Amino acid sequence: VLAALEANFPHTFHLLLALPLDQVTAEIPGLLTFVADNSDLADADAVLGAIAENTPNLAQAVTNLIVVTDNWRDVGGTDGVTRFDGVTAVD
């Protein structure tokens, strides 16, 4: 599968290798809290609201990323699956 993905969709293949989406998601709450603590906004929800008001597409990406990666590793039938490098186990 990996060889076919790389052969037919090389840019997508390398993009998936490069993006640590679940790690980015884990950092979002801390980032929003940091911005709230260092601004006039009340809390992380207010920061996300301000982002949504000023840059709605970015807010949509942040919100959807959290939803997508929330159960990222809870897919049935994926025991023993490796990352796109074909070596690293997905736990």
N, C-alpha and C positions, 0 to 999 in steps of 0.2 A: 504494500500500500504506500509506504513512504517513497519508494523509488518512483512509483507512478505519479504520486503527488508532486515530487520534485521535478520529474520529467515534463509533466503537463502544466504545472502551475508553480514554476520556480519562485516567483516573487511571493506568492502566498505561503509556500513552504518556508521560506526564510523569514518572512514576517512572523509566522507562528513560532519559530525558534527564538526570535528576538524579543517577543513581548511577554514579560512575566505578569500576565493579567491578574492572577490571583494575588500576587505580591503587591501590585499597584492598588488593588481593592483594599488590602489590609492597611495600607497607608492613608487611605482617604479620610477616615474619621480623625486621625491625628492631625492631618493637614487642615481640615476644616476647623478643628478646635484651636490649632495654632493661630490661624487667621483670626478667629473670634477673639482670642486672648490678646492679640496685638492690633486690634482695630476697635472701632466704635460699635461693632455688631455684637448682639447679646450672646449668641451661642452658635454652635455648628449649624443648626437648622437655619438661622438667620443668614449665615454665610452662604449656604446652598441656595437660599431664596434670592439673595443678591446676585449670585452667579446666574441663576435662572432668569432673573429680570434683565440682566445686562448681556449675557452670553448664553441664550437658551440651548443652543446645540451642545455646548460644553457641559451644561448642567444635565442634559439628556444623556450624554455619554457617561458621565459620572454615575448618574442614577441607574442607568441600564447595566453598567459594568458591575455594580454591586449586586444587582438581581441575577445576572448571568453567572457570576462566579460564586454566588452564595452556596450553591449545591454542585459546584464545578466537579468535585471528585466523588459525588454520590450517584454515579450512573451504574445501574445494574449490568452485570456481565462484563465488567471491565477489569476484573482481577487479572494481574499479570501484564497489563498494558504498559507500554513504555512511552516516554516522551517522543517527540518527533525526531530526536537524535537516534532512536532505535535501541538505546542502551539504558538510559536512566529510567528506573521504575517509577511509575506514578502510584503514589500511596494514598 
